[in-house]
Structures are given as structure tokens and as C-alpha cells.
Amino acid sequence: MADLLSQLKQHSIVVADTGDFGSIRKYQPRDATTNPSLILKAATMPEYGELVDRVVREAKSESAGGAAALSLAMDKLAVAFGLEILKIVPNRVSTEVDARLSFNTAASVAKARELIARYEAAGIPRERILIKLASTWEGIQAAAALKADGIHCNLTLLFSFAQAVACAEAGVQLISPFVGRILDWHKKATGVASYAPAEDPGVKSVTRIYAYYKKFGYSTEVMGASFRNKEEILELAGCDLLTIAPALLEELQSTQGTLEAKLTPATAASATLEKISLNESAFRWLHNEDAMATEKLSEGIRLFAADSLKLEKFLATKLAA
């Protein structure tokens, strides 16, 4: 009998949801994802002090100082972690655009192009980078514009079916529906302490999105994210990708059992779903009708923005030293 992680890798692409290089080496995922919270956590770890110090030195020497140096240091740090991760994973890393740009299409496109230019200057082709954008209407339009440049995007903070449909219609490369945060909201709203894995609201949301994409021939990849327990992961075995935090990767690796794919193109084909199309007003209305999604999207943007501010303060102190 094999461990659950090795079996899961036979059905879904496993992605490490961390900025910690040691964890990525240990679990050997194909891809890795980062975000401001993960970069903040990794940047303050002693083992990455040399990398951070190098970024700070470069930002000082390549800018006039002040706000310009801080902005440069933030971009350089995100790319520096991405470059180190790409030495370990064989495929792609996701690097996030500042959440404070979530409602500005033009600024998101500009920042994405800057990040890609930094990777390419380091010899990394854009095919190995996914630019992470919040799944606002503006973020989705930014992803559509970037696709025309051959820049692929990972639309994150995705909670509603409206967001998923709009991403598919925009030809987005990949979406990251947040399973655990959907569960959190429903537990708080209903007072229900726990759900059976198949009835978990986050699991049901991703299952519906996966079925919709496969049934109607969309090429957008579905990557379940933000898991609270291994049962959510096992219930989504067969999803295109699953991005998993180190603690849950460890639990899967240390658990023996039998795993079977729950999501398959065959089950998707038999799903009872109606194809819809969304313009901006229809998207905003359908998303607005989902109280969970509107609340969690706004909260997620605020939390990522807050961690970006913390990271800026951390780097500002080093820049001033």
C-alpha cells in the first residue's frame, strides 16, 4: 500500500503552496505558488537572510532611494524567491501582482510585464511563470490582455461561479478556487461545526467549476487551493492541479491508504450544467448575488495588501540600515 501523496500525484499535478525552499525539495511538486503572505513569512526566516540582504543591496544601488528603492526591492524579492524555486521545481512558479492593484487593469498589466521582464533578464522563459492576479473583473481583463503577450496568469482569490465563468471566457491559463476559505465562511454563517468531505461547500464549488470547464471544452486549468484538511484534497483528486501547504503535504505523505480519482472528464460530461456567458454587468450581478464570494474576495484582497505593507516595512528597515 502506497502513501496518499504519491497516489495523488498520479491523478493531479501537485503544487507546493509555500515560499520555503526546503519544503519544496522535500515533497517534489511539479509547480510552486507564492503570495505576499508566503513571501513575508519566508523573507523573515533566518535561512533566507542572505537572499534578502542581496536584494536590498541591489535595490539601493539601482535606484535613487526612497519609494523607488522600496518598490524595486519588493519586485526583486518576489522574483528572487521565484528564481530559487525554479531551480527546484521542473515546471512553473506563480508570482503575485500587488493586491493593491486589484481594481486597476492597466496598472496590473504594467506590473505583470515588469515581473516577466525581470524573469526573462535572468534567463527564465515566460512559459515557466504564472502571474497571479485577484479574480476581480479588472484582474480578469488584465489576464486577457496579458495573454495576448504570451504571459500566462493564475487568477487567485476565486470564490464564485461567476468568477470562474468569466476567467474561462477570457481564456485565462489557470484559476485557484479557495476551498478552505469557502468552508470557513459557511461554518461561520451556518453554525455547522463540520461537513462530510463530499458535502464540503468548498469541495462542491471546485467540483462544479471543474465539471463546467470540462463539459464545455474550456482549456483553463483548475487548481484547488487553500485547504483546511486532507479530506478536502482527497475529495478533489483528479482536479487538474492542487496547491497544498507543507503541513498537509506531510500528512498525505505519512498516511497509507487507497486513493481514487473523484474528478474525471467522464463524470464532468454527465454533469447537469447550463452554459452561460457573462459581460461586465452580468458578472458583477451574479458575483454580487453570492454573499460568501463577495465577502471573501474583499477580505482576501485586504489580507494580501496588509501583508504587502508588512513586507514593505520589513524591507524599508533594511534599506535604511
C-alpha positions in Angstrom: 0.0 0.0 0.0 1.4 3.4 -1.0 1.2 6.7 0.7 -1.6 9.1 -0.3 0.7 11.8 -1.7 2.4 9.5 -4.2 -1.0 8.2 -5.3 -2.4 11.8 -5.6 0.4 12.7 -8.0 -0.9 10.0 -10.4 -4.3 11.9 -10.7 -3.5 15.6 -10.2 -0.5 17.8 -10.6 0.7 18.6 -7.0 1.9 22.1 -6.4 3.7 23.3 -3.2 1.9 26.3 -1.6 5.0 27.8 0.1 8.0 30.0 -0.3 10.2 27.7 1.7 12.8 26.0 -0.5 13.3 23.1 1.9 9.7 22.1 1.9 9.6 22.3 -1.9 12.7 20.0 -2.1 11.2 17.5 0.3 7.8 17.0 -1.4 9.0 17.3 -5.0 6.0 19.1 -6.5 5.8 20.0 -10.2 4.9 23.6 -9.6 5.0 26.1 -6.7 2.9 29.1 -5.8 3.8 32.2 -3.8 1.8 35.1 -2.5 2.6 38.2 -0.3 1.8 36.3 2.9 4.1 33.4 1.9 6.9 35.7 0.8 6.6 37.7 4.0 6.9 34.5 6.1 9.9 33.2 4.1 11.7 36.6 4.0 11.8 36.8 7.8 13.3 33.3 8.2 17.0 33.4 9.1 18.0 31.0 6.4 16.9 33.4 3.7 18.7 36.4 5.3 21.5 36.4 2.7 19.0 36.4 -0.2 17.1 39.3 1.3 20.3 41.3 2.0 21.4 40.8 -1.6 18.0 42.1 -2.9 18.3 45.2 -0.6 21.8 45.9 -1.8 20.8 45.7 -5.4 17.7 47.9 -4.8 19.9 50.6 -3.2 22.5 50.6 -6.0 20.0 50.5 -8.8 17.6 53.3 -7.6 17.6 56.8 -6.3 16.4 55.6 -2.9 13.2 56.3 -1.1 9.9 55.0 -2.5 11.7 53.9 -5.7 14.1 51.7 -3.8 11.3 50.1 -1.8 9.2 49.3 -4.9 12.3 47.9 -6.6 13.1 45.8 -3.6 9.6 44.4 -3.4 9.7 43.3 -7.1 13.2 42.0 -6.8 12.4 39.9 -3.7 9.4 38.3 -5.4 11.4 37.4 -8.4 14.4 36.3 -6.4 12.3 33.8 -4.5 10.7 32.7 -7.8 14.1 32.1 -9.4 15.3 30.0 -6.4 12.1 27.9 -6.6 12.5 27.4 -10.3 15.9 25.7 -9.6 13.9 23.0 -7.7 10.5 22.6 -9.5 10.6 21.3 -13.1 7.7 23.5 -14.4 6.2 26.7 -13.2 6.1 29.2 -10.3 3.4 31.7 -9.6 4.4 35.2 -8.7 1.7 37.7 -7.5 1.0 41.2 -8.5 0.4 43.6 -5.6 -3.1 43.1 -4.3 -3.5 46.9 -4.0 -3.7 46.9 -7.8 -6.7 44.5 -7.9 -9.1 47.1 -9.3 -6.7 48.7 -11.8 -6.4 46.8 -15.1 -3.7 49.0 -16.6 -1.5 49.0 -13.5 -1.8 45.2 -13.1 -0.8 44.7 -16.7 2.2 47.0 -16.3 3.4 45.3 -13.1 3.0 41.9 -14.7 5.1 42.9 -17.6 7.8 44.3 -15.3 7.9 41.0 -13.3 8.1 38.9 -16.5 10.9 41.2 -17.8 12.9 40.5 -14.6 12.5 36.8 -15.0 13.4 36.9 -18.7 16.5 39.0 -17.9 17.5 36.2 -15.6 17.1 33.7 -18.4 13.7 32.3 -17.5 11.2 32.0 -20.3 7.7 33.4 -19.6 6.2 29.9 -20.1 7.6 29.0 -16.7 5.9 31.9 -14.9 2.3 32.3 -13.9 1.4 35.9 -12.9 -1.1 35.8 -10.0 -3.9 38.3 -10.1 -7.0 38.7 -7.9 -10.2 37.4 -9.7 -11.8 40.9 -9.8 -13.4 41.9 -13.1 -10.3 44.2 -13.6 -7.9 41.3 -12.8 -9.6 39.1 -15.3 -9.4 41.7 -18.0 -5.7 42.2 -17.2 -5.2 38.5 -17.7 -6.9 38.6 -21.1 -4.6 41.5 -22.2 -1.5 39.7 -20.9 -2.5 36.5 -22.7 -2.1 38.4 -26.0 1.6 39.0 -25.0 2.1 35.3 -24.3 2.0 36.0 -20.5 0.1 33.3 -18.6 -1.9 34.1 -15.4 -3.1 32.4 -12.3 -6.4 34.0 -11.2 -6.4 33.8 -7.4 -8.9 34.6 -4.6 -11.6 32.8 -6.7 -14.8 32.0 -4.7 -17.8 32.4 -7.1 -19.0 30.6 -10.1 -19.3 34.0 -11.8 -15.5 34.5 -11.4 -14.8 31.0 -12.8 -17.0 31.5 -15.9 -15.5 35.0 -16.6 -12.0 33.5 -16.3 -12.8 30.7 -18.8 -14.4 33.2 -21.3 -11.2 35.4 -21.0 -9.0 32.4 -21.8 -7.2 32.6 -18.5 -4.5 29.9 -18.1 -5.3 28.8 -14.6 -7.6 29.6 -11.7 -7.2 29.0 -8.0 -10.5 28.4 -6.2 -10.1 28.7 -2.4 -11.6 25.6 -0.9 -10.8 26.2 2.7 -11.9 29.8 2.9 -15.3 28.9 1.4 -15.6 26.3 4.1 -14.7 28.8 6.8 -17.4 31.2 5.7 -20.1 28.5 5.6 -19.2 27.2 9.0 -19.4 30.6 10.5 -22.6 31.5 8.6 -24.5 28.3 9.4 -23.0 27.4 12.8 -22.3 23.9 11.4 -19.1 22.6 13.0 -18.1 20.2 10.2 -19.1 18.9 6.8 -18.7 15.4 5.3 -16.0 15.7 2.6 -18.4 15.3 -0.3 -20.7 18.0 1.2 -17.9 20.5 2.0 -19.0 23.8 0.3 -15.5 24.4 -1.0 -15.2 20.9 -2.5 -18.7 21.3 -4.1 -17.7 24.7 -5.6 -14.5 23.3 -7.2 -16.3 20.1 -8.4 -18.9 22.3 -10.2 -16.2 24.5 -11.8 -14.2 21.5 -12.9 -17.3 19.9 -14.4 -18.3 23.1 -16.2 -14.9 23.6 -17.8 -14.5 20.0 -19.0 -18.1 19.7 -20.2 -18.0 22.8 -22.3 -14.4 22.4 -23.5 -12.6 25.3 -21.8 -8.8 24.9 -21.6 -8.4 26.9 -18.4 -6.7 24.8 -15.7 -8.4 24.4 -12.3 -6.1 24.4 -9.3 -7.8 23.8 -5.9 -6.2 25.9 -3.2 -6.4 26.9 0.5 -7.2 23.5 2.0 -8.1 23.0 5.7 -7.8 19.2 5.9 -6.5 16.3 3.8 -10.1 15.1 3.3 -10.8 18.1 1.1 -7.8 17.3 -1.0 -8.7 13.6 -1.4 -12.3 14.5 -2.4 -10.8 16.6 -5.3 -8.3 14.0 -6.5 -8.3 14.3 -10.3 -8.6 18.1 -10.4 -6.1 19.5 -12.8 -3.8 20.8 -10.1 -3.9 21.0 -6.3 -1.7 23.5 -4.4 -1.0 22.2 -0.9 0.7 23.7 2.1 3.7 21.8 3.6 1.8 20.6 6.7 -0.8 18.8 4.6 1.8 17.5 2.2 3.5 15.9 5.1 0.2 14.4 6.4 -0.5 12.9 2.9 3.0 11.6 2.6 2.9 9.9 6.0 -0.6 8.4 5.5 -1.0 5.0 3.9 -4.2 4.1 2.1 -6.0 3.8 -1.2 -6.9 6.8 -3.3 -9.1 7.1 -6.3 -9.8 10.0 -8.7 -13.1 11.7 -7.8 -13.0 14.3 -10.6 -12.7 12.9 -14.2 -13.7 14.1 -17.6 -16.2 11.3 -17.7 -18.0 12.5 -14.6 -17.9 16.1 -15.8 -19.5 15.1 -19.1 -22.5 13.7 -17.3 -23.0 16.8 -15.0 -26.2 18.7 -15.4 -25.0 22.2 -16.2 -26.1 25.0 -18.4 -23.6 27.1 -20.3 -23.8 30.8 -19.6 -22.0 33.9 -20.9 -21.1 37.0 -18.8 -20.5 40.6 -19.8 -19.3 43.0 -17.1 -22.7 43.9 -15.7 -23.9 40.3 -15.7 -20.6 39.2 -14.0 -20.9 41.9 -11.3 -24.6 41.0 -10.6 -24.0 37.2 -10.4 -20.9 37.6 -8.2 -22.8 40.1 -6.0 -25.6 37.6 -5.5 -23.1 35.3 -3.8 -22.6 36.8 -0.3 -19.8 34.4 0.6 -17.8 35.2 -2.6 -18.2 39.0 -2.3 -17.1 38.9 1.4 -14.2 36.5 0.9 -12.8 38.3 -2.2 -12.8 41.6 -0.4 -11.3 40.1 2.7 -8.6 38.2 0.8 -7.5 41.4 -1.1 -7.3 43.3 2.2 -5.3 40.5 3.9 -2.8 40.2 1.0 -2.5 44.0 0.9 -1.8 44.1 4.7 1.0 41.5 4.3 2.4 43.5 1.4 2.5 46.5 3.8 4.3 44.4 6.4 6.8 43.2 3.9 7.4 46.8 2.8 8.1 47.9 6.4 10.5 44.9 6.8 12.4 45.9 3.7 12.2 49.7 4.5 14.1 49.0 7.8 16.8 47.1 5.9 17.0 49.8 3.2 17.5 52.4 5.9 20.2 50.5 7.7 
